[in-house]
Structures are given as C-alpha cells and as structure tokens.
Amino acid sequence: MKILYIGGGFVGTCSAAVSADSGHDTLVFDLDEQKMKKLASSDRAVIEECLYEEGLADLLIRNKERIRFTVDYGQVEQFLDVVDAVYMCLPTPEIGETGESDVSYYVSAAEQLTKALIKRNQGRQEKYVVIVNKSTVPIEMITATEEIMDKAGVKNYGVVANPEFLVEGKAIQGSIRPDRVVVGAWREKDFSVMRQVYQRFYNSATVKYIEVNPKEAAAGKLLANYVLFNKLAVCFDVIGRTCEAFSAVRFEEVRKILNTDPRIGTWGLYDSLYAGGSCFIKDARSLAHQLQTAGHGATLAQETYLANKRQLELFLSRAEKDAGMSWVGKKVGLLGLAFKQDTNDVRNSPSIDIVRFLLENRVAHITAYDPAATGYFQQLFPSNAQLSYTTNETEVLRGVDVVVVATDWPQFRGLADLLADDGSDSQDHPLIMDGRRIWQNRYADLQRAGFDIIAVGSPFLPGEKK
C-alpha cells in the first residue's frame, strides 16, 4: 500500500513508522524542515533529540528504504497519483480555555490537499483514495471533511475515522502490539482499504479489530480519554486526598485494597501532582464543549478538568500551609520537566505551572533538570538569572531550600539514598515535595535524617529534629 501522512508530529511519525514496518511505502509531509531532516537522518541520537520515544529510532532506521520525510509539497502531489490512504495527523489544540477545538490546522491542510487531489491522474482522479482522520477531532468532523472535499470537486474518495490510542513513552510498543484497532467508515469499500492497511492486525488473534461508523469512532476516542482522565482525577481528588487527611492511612495500602477488585482495576491508581500531556485535558474539555453545544449538560466532564487543576494548586500551597514556608527568596531544585517519564513532551507538563508559580512568588533561583525534555522546556523558559538548567540530577539537590519532584523518571528514585545519607550528617535539610510518591518507601528514613516531607497522598511528614 502507498500511504501519505500529513503532519509529522508524535502521532504522525509513530504511525508512519509502524506503517513502514508493516511493508507499506510511506511518505510523511510536515512544514518543519529541521524536524523532517532529523527524523530522516538515520541517526539514533538525532532522532531521539527530536522525538524521544522508545523504539522509534530503531524502527525508522530499520525501515529507512520504505519511509521518507519531506517539506516539498511537490513530492506529495506526485505521490497522490498512486496513494491508497492519506492520514491527517494535524494538531487540534484547545482555543484558550473554551473547550472548543482549533481545527484551523486541519482545515488548512485539507483545503491544500484538495487542490492536489483534483489534479491526480492528470485530472481524471481514477485512483480511489481514503482520507483518514488520525487526529483527535470533533465528532462531527467527518461531515466537515466530506464537505471540504466535495466543495473542491474531489472525486473517487472516502473519509474514515481511525483514532489512535497511543500511550506516550510506549507508543511504538502499543502500535506494533495494539489492544485494539478502531476503524470508522460509512462504506464497505473504505473498510476494505483499511483492512489492507492493517492486514497485520486484521487477522490477529490478540488484537480487537473494531469496525464502526466514523462518528462512533471519533466519540469512542474522546470518551476513552475522558474515562481515563476521570479515573486519575478520582485518585487525586478523592483517594489521595483521603490519605492526606488522615494519619496512618497509607496510600499504597489503600491502593492494594482497591486494585484487587476486578471491577475497579489497577490502571490510574497512582497519586500524582497533575495529569498532563497532549490528550486528556484537551479531550475532556472538547467533549464538554461538544456536549454543551449540542444542548446537554457536561458538569462531570468539567469537574474532572477542575479536579486535576486543583490538585497541582493544592500541592504547591502545602509548602506554606503545612510547612509554614514562604517561597520568597528560596532556592528551588526542580526534578523533571517532561509531563511524565519516557518522553520529551512538555505539553501540559506540571513543571510549566510550577515554574510560573515559583517566579510569581519571587523565589531566588530555580535549578531544573530532565534527562530528555530540557531542550523543549528551554524554548518556553530560557535560562536567566532566576532559572538555570543542569545536566545531572544530583546538581539539583545542591544548596537548595526545596526539592520538587515533578516527573517520575526512574533515575530519580536513587536520589532518596543520597539525601538520606547526606542529611544524617548535615544541618541543612531542604523541604522535600514529592509530587509523584517516587520516594514513598524511604519517607521514614528521610524523616529520621531530618527532612520535612510534603507528598501527594500523605499528610505532612515532619522530620526528626536534632
């Protein structure tokens, strides 16, 4: 099959890499020339600097004969003569805090695509092509896409919804061994094309291949992300808060009670300072907006968003409330800038709001570190007199008044040993704010060494005074 991807971001690149690995001739178009050069470089370090996703670089290097990256739309126009499927992988960010999706990138790309589609096969449009909505789009977007195509005179085409359910940090693994593939179409002809695209999964005994109509597919994507986001919000705002409110109620022990109930399951029962990333917040807000626009209530969807936002605000406020500390003039060490481990994605990272909060509260200095996301975070917050970046996590601990754990990178776990050992022989004990509970098995040791601890899912834990 010949497959074109419009958009070379996280979704487009990961999906295209798996398409190439499935044997398809794949072309990726994006406006970002530097990104396209890096992804086409066949250099692991260069690829991972651009898009840090385990297994992606290996897949791109191994399948370099079947995948191309370009900023030249002329190559797109030539490829459309033979293409079977065009995947639309454009960003659909929220407009302000309205919940409404900004589909301008999608519409612009679709309108540009129509001009090329009507010229294919020397204007005869003989080759049937499927336009695939891979982006997370509003439920009614399938109709809007058809209207754009029809208005421009595009013929011999179909429109399909094929939402992705990738987990950042595990996207390649999840793409090669998906739990389900969802294809939404109105016509059997379009289902037939998509079965060929996903032949490796269509007859698989381990993959649920689900065929529905395109509106159901789009709704299913939004609802899946909302349900997952809601479960996280319940863990933060109810389960974790209960453990913070009562002494001797340990979060990990309560979790055992809950996750042994098969009706509840294990996913999402990890307390954290915030649920970030590109999907959960945006999709929950989009769902709420679409429900309200359709004349229905969306109270619970809105409250899920507010509960997540409240979680970070309450966590940061505990420094003053529980530890009696003013942020003014303090030196802060910030561990983690990506929104979670195993990615360099900083979209909706809690560290964005943390840095803003710290600067607004006039801290003296912030020392920050992340093993993968520093480059992208620096684009948002360049180094200055109040903020510097280090290349080693241990440097974050030196000479600070507060240590904030914002990302759950595994290499941060060992820092508890360093703190406990150094703290036993020192009078200087920074306030520990563990926003991921990554040091929960060392809290007692850290307290004995003299550290005050604020952790999500725990009451204030005072250190022993010497």
Buried (B, 14 or more C-beta within 10 A) or exposed (E): BBBBBBBBBBBBBBBBBBBBBBEBBBBBBBEBEEBBEBBBBEEEEBBBBBBBBBBBBBBBBBBEEBBBBBBEBEBBBBBBBBBBBBBBBBBBBBBEEEBBBBBEBBBEBBEBBBEBBBBBEEEEBEBEBBBBBBBBBBBEBBEBBBEBBEEBEBBEBBBBBBBBBBBBBBBBBBBBEBEEBBBBBBEEEBBEBBBEBBBBBBEBEEBEBEBBEBBBBBBBBBBBBBEBBBBBBBBBBEBBBEBBEEEEBBBBEBBEEEBEEEEEEEEBBBBBBBBBBBBBBBBBBBBBBBBBEEEEEBEEBBBBBEBBBBBBEBBBEBBEEBBEBEBEEBBBBBBBBBBBBBBBBBBBBBBBBBBEBBBEBEBBBBBBBBBBBBBBBBEEBEEEEBBEBBEEBEBBBEEBBBBBBBBBBEEBBEBBEEBBEBBEEEEEBBBBBBBBBBBBEBBEBBBEBBBBBBBBBBBBBEBEEE
